Amino acid sequence: MTVALTAENVTLTYPDGAGRLTALDRVNLHVTGGSVAAVTGSSGSGKSSLLAVVSTLTRPDSGRVLLETDSGTVDLTSLGRRAAATVRRSSVGIVFQQPNLLSALTAIEQLEVTARLGRRSRTPTPRRRETRSKAGELLDAVGLGDHRTKYPAQLSGGQRQRVNIARALMNDPALLVIDEPTSALDTERGAAVIDLILTVVRQRGAATLLVTHDRTHLHRMDAVYRMADGTLDRQSVPVA
């Protein structure tokens, strides 16, 4: 599968009194399928704005975000609200900093609901047995095969984050966007989550953008960018 994410001269501003505040200033980046690009930077540097634009939640003032797949290339910044929502459900996996799981659903049901919402048009509806089988395989992949019938309240913070990752992968997204996956975890659990992300991304071929304050794992990334005052600069990947 051919996948690539490219941002070209993306600029985003917000109202700020009588003027405008620049959140993103002519940002450029490129992430290929099966690789993870980390974005670091202090709070308020523009990282969250970048994730919002790339995941189609916010439209920039100018510039383009291109998502290339075997089906063609889509300019994510040109999509209307409805089209953007469709692409988000079918082709973009988002792992928020807080798992935000549905309290009334078990771990496996979280994934099954995502599959129903993300079904692409003109594709046959998969049988429930097939959907459940795929959801079970993903939970096995994230080490939660024995917890598939548990509710969020019965899972630890690290386990909920793993469900969150599995859920984001349920529709085989071309693009995976991950926000601070280790922020609420101790060192050991944080390392386990990074291991999981790197493994599943390389197995499944998604182009992945990961925002993190944690510099511990940067040496394991395929590319590292630093954001400051809305500008994005590529850095050398640190040596372990």
Secondary structure, DSSP 8 states (H G I E B T S, - for coil): ---EEEEEEEEEEEEETTEEEEEEEEEEEEEETT-EEEEE--TTSSHHHHHHHHTTSS--SEEEEEEEETTEEEEGGG--HHHHHHHHHHHEEEE-SS----TTS-HHHHHHHHHHHT--TTS----HHHHHHHHHHHHHHTT-GGGTT--GGGS-HHHHHHHHHHHHTTT--SEEEEE-TTTTS-HHHHHHHHHHHHHHHHHHT-EEEEE-S-GGGGGGSSEEEEEETTEEEEE-----
